[in-house]
Amino acid sequence: MFELENERTELLEQIEEMIQRKRYAPLRDLLLPLEAADIASLFGELDEERLPLVFRLLPKELAAEVFVELDSDEQEMLIRGFSNTELKEVLDELYLDDTVDIVEEMPANVVKRILKHSDPETRKSINEILKYPDDSTGSIMTTEFVDLKETMTVEDAFKRIRRTGPDKETINLCYVIDDRRHLIGLLSIRTLLLAEDDDIIGDIMERNFISVQTLDDQETTAQALSKYDFLALPVVDTENRLVGIVTVDDAMDVIEEETTEDIELMAAMLPSDKPYLKTGVFETWKARTPWLMILMLSATFTGIILTHFEDALMSCAILTSFVPMLSGTGGNSGTQASTAIIRALSLGEVRFSDSLQVLWKEFRVSICCGLCLAAANFGKMMLIDRWLMHNPAVTPMVALVVCATLVGTVVCAKLVGCTLPILAEKVGFDPAVMASPFISTIVDSLSLLIYFRFATLLLGI
């Protein structure tokens, strides 16, 4: 695996040189030792004319692995250039869940061609998986697994694994079913290897197992795989019939997609499924503008509050200089709380029933943070603003107003920051929507109200 940028550059230069000089055999030998993901990364740098040429140099199995790792645009370009024989060869080497992922990304005319050249059994399985909702476990499962009967002997089980195993995505775990395909147990290859040939599967299988259902949320299933360190999880229907498995590589893809979506939502952007450099300017504009528009309009509340207290600001102009600090501190405090809660919600560490416990914890944390920041800020205002910068307008009473507002702002920000994500999940929204920009806008308005209320009470303006 190449990791350094200079190695990548050297490889690309060698590939370009070999293509120009038509040295295809050495080029093939250069690519063979590399991992499929690394070859796909290199192929992403080739132009449309050279990519099909180099791809055809790869052996069938490696070509299929590389094909899965390519971006959807590159996959579509290759499919359009494949002959019917080449397309069938690639499809035959793909695992079912990878084929489904490709079908979901391709335009209708390409999908028709893929289905046309898939064998009937694969075509039927693809159509069944495509019926499941996009975010469900059924949409990411594969039907390529080894099933056994509890009446088999270990010797019979090995015969079945040798016969059917080469076409399965994993044989590390085998699933034991009854005559109606109900899941009744599972068995690891390790257990089989250590058992006697005449042992009965029903006697050595594990009857206590964890399974998921086809309509379960795919993120929940991915978290379960991560939590229990499983390589795969069996997927059953509502009648406990085994219909597929979800493997750890698919779970990693789900976690990456969900994390990316959360990051984009937390930054007030509509999620995108394309790499940054392959997303057009117009698409990026569409993803960012709606939230910016909403946040801009919601920020008008801040202007309304400033206008309402305009007389107070004119009578004590020094108060204006501390507004950015208060707003920034409030926004940062809210972001800290919301980020921690969003993470806890995504990992299942916090639920709506824990709301009071979360509020009580964040209230205590906010008091400690607020008092610490207020003490430091009071010292800073007296030492730097009043003494070193010779600003007589910064009186101890003004400092007291600012510091009291700081405590109130931090408390409000952390309570808002921890509450909104929990409420969002309760009503069915993604908690990440209630992240940094949205919370900062709310906290800005609250901090100004607190600020001018303390100024009115303590300074009499």
C-alpha beads as a LAMMPS data file, in Angstrom:
LAMMPS data file: protein, C-alpha beads

461 atoms
460 bonds

1 atom types
1 bond types

-500.0 500.0 xlo xhi
-500.0 500.0 ylo yhi
-500.0 500.0 zlo zhi

Masses

1 110.0

Atoms # bond

1 1 1 0.000 0.000 0.000
2 1 1 1.455 3.357 -0.982
3 1 1 0.942 6.142 1.512
4 1 1 3.342 8.913 0.589
5 1 1 2.368 11.451 -2.060
6 1 1 5.714 11.217 -3.846
7 1 1 5.295 7.424 -4.250
8 1 1 1.858 8.001 -5.725
9 1 1 3.256 10.599 -8.130
10 1 1 6.068 8.264 -9.212
11 1 1 3.600 5.445 -9.868
12 1 1 1.384 7.719 -11.954
13 1 1 4.400 8.843 -13.992
14 1 1 5.424 5.213 -14.580
15 1 1 1.903 4.304 -15.669
16 1 1 1.741 7.244 -18.079
17 1 1 5.139 6.360 -19.528
18 1 1 4.258 2.680 -19.997
19 1 1 0.963 3.562 -21.682
20 1 1 2.703 5.938 -24.098
21 1 1 5.339 3.312 -24.943
22 1 1 2.666 0.566 -25.095
23 1 1 4.500 -1.570 -22.532
24 1 1 1.349 -3.285 -21.302
25 1 1 2.891 -6.422 -19.788
26 1 1 5.230 -4.483 -17.432
27 1 1 2.317 -2.165 -16.589
28 1 1 0.216 -5.163 -15.578
29 1 1 3.073 -6.478 -13.430
30 1 1 3.376 -3.046 -11.798
31 1 1 -0.293 -3.018 -10.787
32 1 1 -0.680 -6.622 -9.604
33 1 1 1.075 -6.240 -6.191
34 1 1 -1.050 -3.202 -5.263
35 1 1 -4.237 -3.287 -3.209
36 1 1 -7.513 -2.821 -5.091
37 1 1 -8.267 0.468 -3.308
38 1 1 -4.835 1.843 -4.260
39 1 1 -5.267 0.839 -7.901
40 1 1 -8.693 2.524 -7.947
41 1 1 -7.143 5.671 -6.518
42 1 1 -4.559 5.670 -9.306
43 1 1 -7.230 5.035 -11.938
44 1 1 -9.050 8.131 -10.705
45 1 1 -6.158 10.195 -12.085
46 1 1 -6.328 8.705 -15.586
47 1 1 -8.287 10.295 -18.407
48 1 1 -11.345 8.709 -20.031
49 1 1 -9.374 7.270 -22.931
50 1 1 -6.737 5.471 -20.878
51 1 1 -8.846 4.154 -17.986
52 1 1 -10.640 1.377 -19.968
53 1 1 -7.345 0.332 -21.552
54 1 1 -5.527 -0.079 -18.227
55 1 1 -8.556 -1.669 -16.548
56 1 1 -8.633 -4.445 -19.166
57 1 1 -5.065 -5.424 -18.199
58 1 1 -6.184 -6.627 -14.758
59 1 1 -7.130 -10.248 -13.990
60 1 1 -10.873 -10.854 -13.586
61 1 1 -10.934 -11.126 -9.800
62 1 1 -8.709 -8.092 -9.220
63 1 1 -10.641 -6.128 -11.854
64 1 1 -13.883 -6.761 -9.956
65 1 1 -12.326 -5.647 -6.661
66 1 1 -10.982 -2.471 -8.285
67 1 1 -14.301 -1.789 -9.989
68 1 1 -16.096 -1.737 -6.608
69 1 1 -13.617 0.852 -5.290
70 1 1 -14.049 3.263 -8.219
71 1 1 -16.307 6.322 -8.070
72 1 1 -19.748 5.945 -9.638
73 1 1 -18.802 8.235 -12.568
74 1 1 -15.799 6.052 -13.403
75 1 1 -17.900 2.879 -13.032
76 1 1 -20.528 4.258 -15.401
77 1 1 -17.869 5.196 -17.951
78 1 1 -16.379 1.694 -17.844
79 1 1 -19.777 -0.024 -18.107
80 1 1 -20.635 2.032 -21.167
81 1 1 -17.326 0.946 -22.740
82 1 1 -17.579 -2.735 -21.795
83 1 1 -18.590 -5.336 -24.308
84 1 1 -21.395 -7.638 -23.157
85 1 1 -18.860 -10.359 -22.366
86 1 1 -16.664 -8.022 -20.329
87 1 1 -19.644 -6.710 -18.378
88 1 1 -20.813 -10.245 -17.558
89 1 1 -17.308 -11.243 -16.415
90 1 1 -17.116 -8.299 -13.999
91 1 1 -20.645 -8.873 -12.674
92 1 1 -19.939 -12.560 -12.106
93 1 1 -16.994 -11.671 -9.868
94 1 1 -18.881 -9.103 -7.776
95 1 1 -20.589 -9.892 -4.499
96 1 1 -24.317 -9.256 -4.533
97 1 1 -24.292 -6.282 -2.141
98 1 1 -21.608 -4.564 -4.240
99 1 1 -23.714 -5.098 -7.361
100 1 1 -26.728 -3.576 -5.611
101 1 1 -24.663 -0.544 -4.567
102 1 1 -23.590 -0.035 -8.178
103 1 1 -27.148 -0.421 -9.493
104 1 1 -28.374 2.235 -7.043
105 1 1 -25.821 4.737 -8.373
106 1 1 -26.271 4.169 -12.112
107 1 1 -28.732 5.861 -14.512
108 1 1 -31.701 3.815 -15.746
109 1 1 -30.218 2.790 -19.113
110 1 1 -27.056 1.460 -17.449
111 1 1 -29.119 -0.386 -14.812
112 1 1 -31.112 -2.139 -17.546
113 1 1 -27.893 -3.340 -19.139
114 1 1 -26.504 -4.578 -15.795
115 1 1 -29.690 -6.507 -15.010
116 1 1 -29.853 -7.886 -18.540
117 1 1 -26.405 -9.479 -18.210
118 1 1 -26.837 -10.737 -14.639
119 1 1 -27.879 -14.361 -14.155
120 1 1 -31.565 -14.886 -13.218
121 1 1 -30.844 -15.714 -9.571
122 1 1 -28.684 -12.610 -9.099
123 1 1 -31.261 -10.453 -10.887
124 1 1 -33.989 -11.737 -8.563
125 1 1 -31.870 -11.053 -5.471
126 1 1 -30.998 -7.535 -6.675
127 1 1 -34.658 -6.705 -7.218
128 1 1 -35.569 -8.037 -3.769
129 1 1 -32.917 -5.942 -2.010
130 1 1 -33.847 -2.822 -3.995
131 1 1 -37.382 -3.052 -2.567
132 1 1 -36.145 -2.236 0.937
133 1 1 -36.094 1.420 2.132
134 1 1 -32.824 3.241 1.468
135 1 1 -31.821 3.552 5.132
136 1 1 -32.874 0.054 6.161
137 1 1 -30.682 -2.926 6.979
138 1 1 -32.244 -4.851 4.103
139 1 1 -30.790 -2.371 1.608
140 1 1 -27.174 -3.120 2.639
141 1 1 -27.366 -6.861 3.332
142 1 1 -26.071 -9.614 1.077
143 1 1 -27.784 -12.926 0.473
144 1 1 -24.463 -14.699 -0.090
145 1 1 -23.897 -16.702 3.102
146 1 1 -23.466 -20.335 4.126
147 1 1 -26.489 -21.990 5.732
148 1 1 -26.502 -25.356 7.449
149 1 1 -29.082 -27.712 8.963
150 1 1 -28.891 -28.760 12.611
151 1 1 -29.151 -32.443 11.637
152 1 1 -25.938 -32.306 9.589
153 1 1 -22.680 -33.748 10.836
154 1 1 -19.496 -31.694 10.834
155 1 1 -18.307 -33.725 7.848
156 1 1 -21.505 -32.851 5.945
157 1 1 -21.064 -29.191 6.878
158 1 1 -17.539 -29.087 5.442
159 1 1 -18.753 -30.689 2.212
160 1 1 -21.411 -27.993 1.878
161 1 1 -18.948 -25.202 2.676
162 1 1 -16.473 -26.494 0.066
163 1 1 -19.253 -26.744 -2.517
164 1 1 -20.932 -23.369 -1.940
165 1 1 -18.271 -21.339 -0.102
166 1 1 -16.333 -19.934 -3.095
167 1 1 -19.376 -17.860 -4.107
168 1 1 -20.108 -16.551 -0.609
169 1 1 -18.945 -13.221 0.766
170 1 1 -17.773 -14.783 4.025
171 1 1 -17.517 -18.298 5.431
172 1 1 -16.149 -17.340 8.842
173 1 1 -19.640 -17.769 10.256
174 1 1 -22.237 -20.282 9.148
175 1 1 -25.929 -19.939 9.963
176 1 1 -28.100 -22.845 11.065
177 1 1 -31.700 -22.833 9.825
178 1 1 -34.667 -25.193 10.042
179 1 1 -36.838 -26.460 7.176
180 1 1 -38.749 -23.135 7.081
181 1 1 -35.514 -21.096 7.027
182 1 1 -36.002 -19.877 10.597
183 1 1 -32.647 -18.908 12.130
184 1 1 -31.962 -21.213 15.083
185 1 1 -28.213 -20.869 15.629
186 1 1 -24.820 -19.989 14.237
187 1 1 -21.467 -21.693 14.014
188 1 1 -17.927 -20.414 13.475
189 1 1 -15.362 -22.104 11.290
190 1 1 -13.140 -22.334 14.376
191 1 1 -15.775 -24.464 16.146
192 1 1 -16.128 -26.700 13.099
193 1 1 -12.376 -27.194 12.763
194 1 1 -12.048 -28.213 16.404
195 1 1 -15.034 -30.597 16.320
196 1 1 -15.074 -34.283 15.401
197 1 1 -16.323 -35.291 11.946
198 1 1 -19.312 -37.146 13.359
199 1 1 -20.432 -34.365 15.740
200 1 1 -23.947 -33.086 15.045
201 1 1 -24.310 -29.394 14.144
202 1 1 -27.286 -28.973 16.482
203 1 1 -25.131 -30.094 19.423
204 1 1 -22.201 -27.721 18.839
205 1 1 -23.895 -24.615 17.390
206 1 1 -24.382 -21.402 19.376
207 1 1 -28.047 -20.899 20.190
208 1 1 -27.638 -17.503 21.862
209 1 1 -27.044 -15.025 19.059
210 1 1 -27.813 -11.463 18.039
211 1 1 -29.707 -10.746 14.831
212 1 1 -31.236 -7.693 13.165
213 1 1 -34.348 -7.254 11.075
214 1 1 -34.583 -6.123 7.480
215 1 1 -36.399 -2.883 8.350
216 1 1 -34.039 -1.883 11.181
217 1 1 -32.138 1.354 10.607
218 1 1 -28.834 0.596 8.891
219 1 1 -26.932 2.926 11.242
220 1 1 -28.234 0.973 14.250
221 1 1 -27.060 -2.265 12.633
222 1 1 -23.629 -0.778 11.921
223 1 1 -23.361 0.324 15.547
224 1 1 -24.268 -3.178 16.695
225 1 1 -21.455 -4.661 14.591
226 1 1 -19.050 -2.133 16.092
227 1 1 -20.298 -2.663 19.648
228 1 1 -19.984 -6.460 19.625
229 1 1 -16.916 -6.650 17.312
230 1 1 -18.740 -9.016 14.949
231 1 1 -17.582 -9.680 11.398
232 1 1 -21.191 -10.166 10.277
233 1 1 -24.735 -10.040 11.605
234 1 1 -27.622 -12.243 10.431
235 1 1 -30.638 -10.403 9.017
236 1 1 -34.100 -11.905 9.540
237 1 1 -37.572 -10.893 8.420
238 1 1 -40.558 -10.318 10.697
239 1 1 -41.091 -14.091 10.957
240 1 1 -37.463 -14.749 11.989
241 1 1 -36.553 -16.284 8.635
242 1 1 -32.937 -15.766 7.611
243 1 1 -32.791 -13.583 4.498
244 1 1 -29.251 -12.202 4.532
245 1 1 -26.230 -10.968 6.455
246 1 1 -24.567 -7.594 6.937
247 1 1 -20.772 -7.697 6.890
248 1 1 -18.376 -5.362 8.660
249 1 1 -17.176 -3.708 5.421
250 1 1 -20.737 -2.623 4.625
251 1 1 -21.128 -1.349 8.196
252 1 1 -17.986 0.754 7.821
253 1 1 -19.410 2.316 4.652
254 1 1 -22.636 3.162 6.506
255 1 1 -20.758 4.728 9.426
256 1 1 -18.644 6.791 7.011
257 1 1 -21.753 8.004 5.145
258 1 1 -23.614 8.868 8.356
259 1 1 -20.583 10.645 9.825
260 1 1 -20.118 12.663 6.632
261 1 1 -23.802 13.585 6.631
262 1 1 -23.648 14.668 10.281
263 1 1 -20.561 16.814 9.652
264 1 1 -22.257 18.520 6.705
265 1 1 -25.462 19.119 8.660
266 1 1 -23.478 20.467 11.621
267 1 1 -21.883 22.951 9.228
268 1 1 -25.309 23.973 7.875
269 1 1 -24.979 22.244 4.492
270 1 1 -27.311 19.833 2.734
271 1 1 -25.642 16.395 2.534
272 1 1 -23.888 15.401 -0.691
273 1 1 -22.835 11.922 -1.805
274 1 1 -20.097 13.110 -4.188
275 1 1 -16.411 13.837 -3.459
276 1 1 -15.650 17.547 -2.976
277 1 1 -13.645 18.054 -6.169
278 1 1 -16.271 16.191 -8.245
279 1 1 -19.161 18.288 -6.952
280 1 1 -20.023 21.124 -9.308
281 1 1 -20.219 24.767 -8.292
282 1 1 -23.984 24.842 -8.845
283 1 1 -24.515 21.711 -6.717
284 1 1 -22.353 23.147 -3.934
285 1 1 -24.296 26.412 -4.111
286 1 1 -27.588 24.533 -3.791
287 1 1 -26.298 22.583 -0.801
288 1 1 -25.120 25.640 1.126
289 1 1 -27.537 28.427 0.282
290 1 1 -30.784 27.169 1.914
291 1 1 -29.285 26.938 5.400
292 1 1 -27.396 30.194 4.975
293 1 1 -30.689 31.847 4.037
294 1 1 -32.451 30.411 7.086
295 1 1 -29.626 31.419 9.413
296 1 1 -29.452 34.903 7.907
297 1 1 -33.171 35.457 8.444
298 1 1 -33.055 34.045 11.971
299 1 1 -30.143 36.359 12.776
300 1 1 -32.461 39.334 12.230
301 1 1 -33.681 38.748 15.792
302 1 1 -30.241 39.873 16.952
303 1 1 -30.645 43.106 14.995
304 1 1 -34.117 43.662 16.456
305 1 1 -32.742 43.310 19.997
306 1 1 -29.874 45.722 19.281
307 1 1 -32.310 48.240 17.820
308 1 1 -34.594 47.925 20.835
309 1 1 -31.729 48.691 23.221
310 1 1 -30.157 51.363 21.025
311 1 1 -30.671 54.087 23.654
312 1 1 -28.938 51.965 26.281
313 1 1 -25.953 51.445 23.988
314 1 1 -25.706 55.175 23.292
315 1 1 -25.693 56.009 27.032
316 1 1 -22.957 53.435 27.708
317 1 1 -21.108 52.905 24.424
318 1 1 -18.405 50.736 26.007
319 1 1 -20.941 47.901 26.245
320 1 1 -20.850 47.497 22.449
321 1 1 -17.220 46.415 22.429
322 1 1 -17.961 43.313 24.506
323 1 1 -20.854 42.015 22.367
324 1 1 -18.610 39.957 19.996
325 1 1 -16.848 38.285 22.931
326 1 1 -20.142 37.343 24.569
327 1 1 -21.624 36.026 21.320
328 1 1 -18.501 34.035 20.479
329 1 1 -18.247 32.509 23.955
330 1 1 -21.938 31.600 23.903
331 1 1 -21.676 30.002 20.471
332 1 1 -18.585 28.000 21.450
333 1 1 -20.221 26.829 24.686
334 1 1 -23.348 25.710 22.855
335 1 1 -21.281 23.903 20.226
336 1 1 -19.352 21.992 22.896
337 1 1 -22.559 20.728 24.494
338 1 1 -24.339 19.943 21.211
339 1 1 -21.344 18.068 19.772
340 1 1 -21.059 15.885 22.878
341 1 1 -24.793 15.138 22.895
342 1 1 -24.983 14.449 19.130
343 1 1 -22.151 11.954 19.482
344 1 1 -23.807 10.344 22.521
345 1 1 -27.111 10.084 20.629
346 1 1 -25.472 8.511 17.582
347 1 1 -23.744 5.909 19.771
348 1 1 -26.873 5.177 21.764
349 1 1 -25.331 6.454 25.009
350 1 1 -28.143 8.987 25.563
351 1 1 -31.892 8.732 24.987
352 1 1 -34.820 11.101 25.382
353 1 1 -35.557 9.540 28.781
354 1 1 -32.145 10.798 29.961
355 1 1 -33.057 14.451 29.244
356 1 1 -33.296 15.575 32.877
357 1 1 -30.029 13.867 33.755
358 1 1 -28.323 15.541 30.782
359 1 1 -29.761 18.960 31.699
360 1 1 -28.647 18.638 35.320
361 1 1 -25.126 17.636 34.294
362 1 1 -24.776 20.424 31.704
363 1 1 -26.180 22.979 34.183
364 1 1 -23.485 22.115 36.709
365 1 1 -20.802 22.112 34.022
366 1 1 -22.009 25.480 32.715
367 1 1 -21.909 27.066 36.195
368 1 1 -18.325 25.904 36.688
369 1 1 -17.277 27.070 33.199
370 1 1 -19.160 30.359 33.507
371 1 1 -17.669 31.290 36.886
372 1 1 -14.164 30.408 35.714
373 1 1 -14.526 32.485 32.538
374 1 1 -16.113 35.361 34.455
375 1 1 -13.258 35.506 36.996
376 1 1 -10.645 35.463 34.214
377 1 1 -12.550 38.081 32.226
378 1 1 -12.958 40.402 35.242
379 1 1 -9.208 40.324 35.819
380 1 1 -8.546 40.945 32.142
381 1 1 -10.938 43.920 32.001
382 1 1 -9.464 45.549 35.071
383 1 1 -5.815 44.866 34.226
384 1 1 -5.706 45.261 30.444
385 1 1 -8.758 47.294 29.390
386 1 1 -8.790 49.745 32.299
387 1 1 -5.164 49.944 33.494
388 1 1 -2.876 49.098 30.527
389 1 1 -5.129 50.589 27.831
390 1 1 -6.161 53.549 30.040
391 1 1 -9.872 53.198 29.357
392 1 1 -11.775 54.819 32.231
393 1 1 -15.126 53.730 30.778
394 1 1 -14.350 50.171 31.874
395 1 1 -15.470 50.532 35.463
396 1 1 -15.789 47.687 37.993
397 1 1 -19.571 47.891 37.562
398 1 1 -19.298 47.531 33.769
399 1 1 -16.986 44.566 34.280
400 1 1 -19.523 43.082 36.676
401 1 1 -22.279 43.431 34.053
402 1 1 -20.117 41.739 31.400
403 1 1 -19.024 38.939 33.730
404 1 1 -22.550 38.281 35.011
405 1 1 -23.744 38.140 31.399
406 1 1 -20.916 35.722 30.629
407 1 1 -22.131 33.304 33.302
408 1 1 -25.745 33.584 32.138
409 1 1 -24.749 33.151 28.478
410 1 1 -22.678 30.038 29.134
411 1 1 -25.490 28.491 31.177
412 1 1 -28.115 29.220 28.497
413 1 1 -25.833 28.108 25.675
414 1 1 -25.024 24.742 27.208
415 1 1 -28.641 24.059 28.142
416 1 1 -29.814 24.973 24.639
417 1 1 -26.934 23.027 23.078
418 1 1 -27.792 19.805 24.913
419 1 1 -31.590 20.135 24.642
420 1 1 -32.128 20.842 20.942
421 1 1 -30.412 17.680 19.576
422 1 1 -32.386 15.481 21.979
423 1 1 -35.666 17.148 21.005
424 1 1 -34.759 16.920 17.315
425 1 1 -34.255 13.163 17.531
426 1 1 -37.479 12.778 19.512
427 1 1 -39.546 14.402 16.755
428 1 1 -37.742 12.491 13.996
429 1 1 -35.119 15.000 12.787
430 1 1 -31.399 14.362 12.516
431 1 1 -29.826 15.748 15.739
432 1 1 -26.927 17.131 13.676
433 1 1 -29.328 19.707 12.208
434 1 1 -29.389 21.410 15.609
435 1 1 -25.650 21.937 15.658
436 1 1 -23.277 24.860 15.655
437 1 1 -24.803 27.498 13.316
438 1 1 -28.390 27.072 14.483
439 1 1 -27.515 27.010 18.174
440 1 1 -25.160 30.008 17.805
441 1 1 -27.979 32.060 16.305
442 1 1 -30.305 31.257 19.204
443 1 1 -27.597 31.863 21.798
444 1 1 -26.680 35.238 20.251
445 1 1 -30.214 36.480 20.826
446 1 1 -30.347 35.101 24.372
447 1 1 -26.957 36.557 25.302
448 1 1 -27.996 40.040 24.148
449 1 1 -31.231 39.857 26.152
450 1 1 -29.288 38.791 29.251
451 1 1 -26.649 41.468 28.619
452 1 1 -29.023 44.374 28.380
453 1 1 -31.155 43.113 31.255
454 1 1 -28.111 43.102 33.551
455 1 1 -27.019 46.490 32.177
456 1 1 -30.448 47.929 32.975
457 1 1 -30.484 46.519 36.484
458 1 1 -26.860 47.216 37.512
459 1 1 -26.054 50.380 35.550
460 1 1 -29.505 51.942 35.539
461 1 1 -29.450 52.719 31.783

Bonds

1 1 1 2
2 1 2 3
3 1 3 4
4 1 4 5
5 1 5 6
6 1 6 7
7 1 7 8
8 1 8 9
9 1 9 10
10 1 10 11
11 1 11 12
12 1 12 13
13 1 13 14
14 1 14 15
15 1 15 16
16 1 16 17
17 1 17 18
18 1 18 19
19 1 19 20
20 1 20 21
21 1 21 22
22 1 22 23
23 1 23 24
24 1 24 25
25 1 25 26
26 1 26 27
27 1 27 28
28 1 28 29
29 1 29 30
30 1 30 31
31 1 31 32
32 1 32 33
33 1 33 34
34 1 34 35
35 1 35 36
36 1 36 37
37 1 37 38
38 1 38 39
39 1 39 40
40 1 40 41
41 1 41 42
42 1 42 43
43 1 43 44
44 1 44 45
45 1 45 46
46 1 46 47
47 1 47 48
48 1 48 49
49 1 49 50
50 1 50 51
51 1 51 52
52 1 52 53
53 1 53 54
54 1 54 55
55 1 55 56
56 1 56 57
57 1 57 58
58 1 58 59
59 1 59 60
60 1 60 61
61 1 61 62
62 1 62 63
63 1 63 64
64 1 64 65
65 1 65 66
66 1 66 67
67 1 67 68
68 1 68 69
69 1 69 70
70 1 70 71
71 1 71 72
72 1 72 73
73 1 73 74
74 1 74 75
75 1 75 76
76 1 76 77
77 1 77 78
78 1 78 79
79 1 79 80
80 1 80 81
81 1 81 82
82 1 82 83
83 1 83 84
84 1 84 85
85 1 85 86
86 1 86 87
87 1 87 88
88 1 88 89
89 1 89 90
90 1 90 91
91 1 91 92
92 1 92 93
93 1 93 94
94 1 94 95
95 1 95 96
96 1 96 97
97 1 97 98
98 1 98 99
99 1 99 100
100 1 100 101
101 1 101 102
102 1 102 103
103 1 103 104
104 1 104 105
105 1 105 106
106 1 106 107
107 1 107 108
108 1 108 109
109 1 109 110
110 1 110 111
111 1 111 112
112 1 112 113
113 1 113 114
114 1 114 115
115 1 115 116
116 1 116 117
117 1 117 118
118 1 118 119
119 1 119 120
120 1 120 121
121 1 121 122
122 1 122 123
123 1 123 124
124 1 124 125
125 1 125 126
126 1 126 127
127 1 127 128
128 1 128 129
129 1 129 130
130 1 130 131
131 1 131 132
132 1 132 133
133 1 133 134
134 1 134 135
135 1 135 136
136 1 136 137
137 1 137 138
138 1 138 139
139 1 139 140
140 1 140 141
141 1 141 142
142 1 142 143
143 1 143 144
144 1 144 145
145 1 145 146
146 1 146 147
147 1 147 148
148 1 148 149
149 1 149 150
150 1 150 151
151 1 151 152
152 1 152 153
153 1 153 154
154 1 154 155
155 1 155 156
156 1 156 157
157 1 157 158
158 1 158 159
159 1 159 160
160 1 160 161
161 1 161 162
162 1 162 163
163 1 163 164
164 1 164 165
165 1 165 166
166 1 166 167
167 1 167 168
168 1 168 169
169 1 169 170
170 1 170 171
171 1 171 172
172 1 172 173
173 1 173 174
174 1 174 175
175 1 175 176
176 1 176 177
177 1 177 178
178 1 178 179
179 1 179 180
180 1 180 181
181 1 181 182
182 1 182 183
183 1 183 184
184 1 184 185
185 1 185 186
186 1 186 187
187 1 187 188
188 1 188 189
189 1 189 190
190 1 190 191
191 1 191 192
192 1 192 193
193 1 193 194
194 1 194 195
195 1 195 196
196 1 196 197
197 1 197 198
198 1 198 199
199 1 199 200
200 1 200 201
201 1 201 202
202 1 202 203
203 1 203 204
204 1 204 205
205 1 205 206
206 1 206 207
207 1 207 208
208 1 208 209
209 1 209 210
210 1 210 211
211 1 211 212
212 1 212 213
213 1 213 214
214 1 214 215
215 1 215 216
216 1 216 217
217 1 217 218
218 1 218 219
219 1 219 220
220 1 220 221
221 1 221 222
222 1 222 223
223 1 223 224
224 1 224 225
225 1 225 226
226 1 226 227
227 1 227 228
228 1 228 229
229 1 229 230
230 1 230 231
231 1 231 232
232 1 232 233
233 1 233 234
234 1 234 235
235 1 235 236
236 1 236 237
237 1 237 238
238 1 238 239
239 1 239 240
240 1 240 241
241 1 241 242
242 1 242 243
243 1 243 244
244 1 244 245
245 1 245 246
246 1 246 247
247 1 247 248
248 1 248 249
249 1 249 250
250 1 250 251
251 1 251 252
252 1 252 253
253 1 253 254
254 1 254 255
255 1 255 256
256 1 256 257
257 1 257 258
258 1 258 259
259 1 259 260
260 1 260 261
261 1 261 262
262 1 262 263
263 1 263 264
264 1 264 265
265 1 265 266
266 1 266 267
267 1 267 268
268 1 268 269
269 1 269 270
270 1 270 271
271 1 271 272
272 1 272 273
273 1 273 274
274 1 274 275
275 1 275 276
276 1 276 277
277 1 277 278
278 1 278 279
279 1 279 280
280 1 280 281
281 1 281 282
282 1 282 283
283 1 283 284
284 1 284 285
285 1 285 286
286 1 286 287
287 1 287 288
288 1 288 289
289 1 289 290
290 1 290 291
291 1 291 292
292 1 292 293
293 1 293 294
294 1 294 295
295 1 295 296
296 1 296 297
297 1 297 298
298 1 298 299
299 1 299 300
300 1 300 301
301 1 301 302
302 1 302 303
303 1 303 304
304 1 304 305
305 1 305 306
306 1 306 307
307 1 307 308
308 1 308 309
309 1 309 310
310 1 310 311
311 1 311 312
312 1 312 313
313 1 313 314
314 1 314 315
315 1 315 316
316 1 316 317
317 1 317 318
318 1 318 319
319 1 319 320
320 1 320 321
321 1 321 322
322 1 322 323
323 1 323 324
324 1 324 325
325 1 325 326
326 1 326 327
327 1 327 328
328 1 328 329
329 1 329 330
330 1 330 331
331 1 331 332
332 1 332 333
333 1 333 334
334 1 334 335
335 1 335 336
336 1 336 337
337 1 337 338
338 1 338 339
339 1 339 340
340 1 340 341
341 1 341 342
342 1 342 343
343 1 343 344
344 1 344 345
345 1 345 346
346 1 346 347
347 1 347 348
348 1 348 349
349 1 349 350
350 1 350 351
351 1 351 352
352 1 352 353
353 1 353 354
354 1 354 355
355 1 355 356
356 1 356 357
357 1 357 358
358 1 358 359
359 1 359 360
360 1 360 361
361 1 361 362
362 1 362 363
363 1 363 364
364 1 364 365
365 1 365 366
366 1 366 367
367 1 367 368
368 1 368 369
369 1 369 370
370 1 370 371
371 1 371 372
372 1 372 373
373 1 373 374
374 1 374 375
375 1 375 376
376 1 376 377
377 1 377 378
378 1 378 379
379 1 379 380
380 1 380 381
381 1 381 382
382 1 382 383
383 1 383 384
384 1 384 385
385 1 385 386
386 1 386 387
387 1 387 388
388 1 388 389
389 1 389 390
390 1 390 391
391 1 391 392
392 1 392 393
393 1 393 394
394 1 394 395
395 1 395 396
396 1 396 397
397 1 397 398
398 1 398 399
399 1 399 400
400 1 400 401
401 1 401 402
402 1 402 403
403 1 403 404
404 1 404 405
405 1 405 406
406 1 406 407
407 1 407 408
408 1 408 409
409 1 409 410
410 1 410 411
411 1 411 412
412 1 412 413
413 1 413 414
414 1 414 415
415 1 415 416
416 1 416 417
417 1 417 418
418 1 418 419
419 1 419 420
420 1 420 421
421 1 421 422
422 1 422 423
423 1 423 424
424 1 424 425
425 1 425 426
426 1 426 427
427 1 427 428
428 1 428 429
429 1 429 430
430 1 430 431
431 1 431 432
432 1 432 433
433 1 433 434
434 1 434 435
435 1 435 436
436 1 436 437
437 1 437 438
438 1 438 439
439 1 439 440
440 1 440 441
441 1 441 442
442 1 442 443
443 1 443 444
444 1 444 445
445 1 445 446
446 1 446 447
447 1 447 448
448 1 448 449
449 1 449 450
450 1 450 451
451 1 451 452
452 1 452 453
453 1 453 454
454 1 454 455
455 1 455 456
456 1 456 457
457 1 457 458
458 1 458 459
459 1 459 460
460 1 460 461
